[in-house]
Amino acid sequence: MREHQLERLITPARLGSYVERTSTFTDTLRLYEWNMRASASVMELTGIVEVVARNALDRELREWAARRTSGPWFDDVPLDSQGRADLAKARARASRGGRRAGVHGRVIAELSFGFWRYLVESRYHTSLWVPDLHRAFSHGPPDLRVRRNEVTRRLQQLHFVRNRAAHHEPIHARDLQRDHDYAIELLGWIDPVAAEWAADVSSLRTVLGARPSA
């Protein structure tokens, strides 16, 4: 009776991908529960990546601005229309619509993971990556174009799986070991200490080892 109630509460549609990989509803529920734990671990690890990467990119953007203007990089960075819109929203939230003085750190915290991910896309290769942003990942591949491509690929994948986990979507069929390795490697390109710390504190590897059998 309890399992039937849970099926109704979660909904058959939501459980569809789990049913496809299991033979009984008990197994389906175990896999769903494991997916919840995996999602929490993904959020934990990608949260470390987001904070460390955005701080490293912000540091280089400050250097970029220091050579060009006396103001913050927010005022002059050459973003596309979506980037400018995201930055304007973050500044408005950080200042509560202009009701308090904007503080740099609050603006950084208000910018989404997606904003930082797009900063390393090819559209900014010449304007931002080559002059400064490549140094945010100074331990990455030596060729700057290869480095940007590899950083972009890892951030894209981590951003995608983070969003899936945040919205309670199935990630059980995904190669989460690859995501784990991407995160640790990317952190190592920023600073080996960050990679070592994340590997020590992240629970994802333990969760992966506890995945229920099909």
Residue pairs with C-beta under 8 A, 6 or more apart in sequence:
3 25
3 26
3 29
6 29
7 15
7 25
10 32
12 19
15 28
15 32
17 170
17 172
17 173
18 28
18 31
18 32
18 35
18 170
18 172
19 25
19 28
21 31
21 172
21 173
21 214
22 28
22 30
22 31
22 214
27 212
27 214
30 212
31 172
31 212
34 172
34 207
34 210
34 211
34 212
35 170
35 171
35 172
36 168
37 207
37 210
38 165
38 171
38 172
38 176
38 204
38 207
38 208
38 211
39 164
39 165
39 166
39 168
39 171
40 165
40 203
41 202
41 203
41 204
41 206
41 207
42 161
42 162
42 164
42 165
42 171
42 176
42 179
42 204
43 162
43 165
43 166
44 201
44 202
44 203
44 204
45 179
45 180
45 183
45 198
45 202
45 204
46 113
46 158
46 159
46 161
46 162
46 165
46 183
48 183
48 187
48 194
48 197
48 198
48 201
48 202
49 155
49 158
49 183
49 186
49 187
49 198
50 113
50 116
50 162
52 187
52 190
52 191
52 194
53 116
53 136
53 155
53 186
53 190
54 108
54 111
54 113
54 116
55 108
56 136
56 137
56 190
56 191
57 116
57 119
57 120
57 133
57 136
58 73
58 108
59 136
60 132
60 133
60 135
60 136
61 73
61 77
61 128
61 132
61 133
62 72
62 73
63 132
63 135
64 73
64 77
64 128
64 131
64 132
64 133
65 71
65 72
65 73
65 75
65 76
65 77
68 76
69 75
69 76
72 104
74 87
74 91
74 107
77 87
77 128
78 124
78 127
78 128
79 87
80 123
82 118
83 115
83 118
83 119
86 111
86 112
86 114
86 115
87 107
87 111
87 115
89 110
90 107
90 110
90 111
90 112
90 115
91 102
91 107
91 110
92 98
93 110
94 102
94 103
94 106
94 107
94 109
94 110
95 101
95 102
95 106
113 159
113 162
114 159
116 155
117 152
117 155
117 156
117 159
119 128
119 133
120 129
120 133
120 148
120 151
120 152
120 155
121 152
122 148
122 152
124 133
125 145
125 148
129 144
129 148
130 144
134 140
134 144
134 147
134 148
136 190
137 147
137 151
137 186
137 189
137 190
138 189
138 190
139 188
139 189
139 190
139 191
139 192
140 147
140 150
140 151
140 189
141 147
141 150
147 189
151 186
151 189
154 182
154 183
154 185
154 186
155 186
157 178
157 179
157 182
158 179
158 182
158 183
158 186
161 171
161 174
161 176
161 179
164 170
164 171
164 174
165 171
172 211
176 204
176 208
177 208
179 204
180 202
180 204
180 205
180 208
183 198
183 202
184 195
184 198
184 199
185 195
187 194
187 195
187 198
188 194
188 195
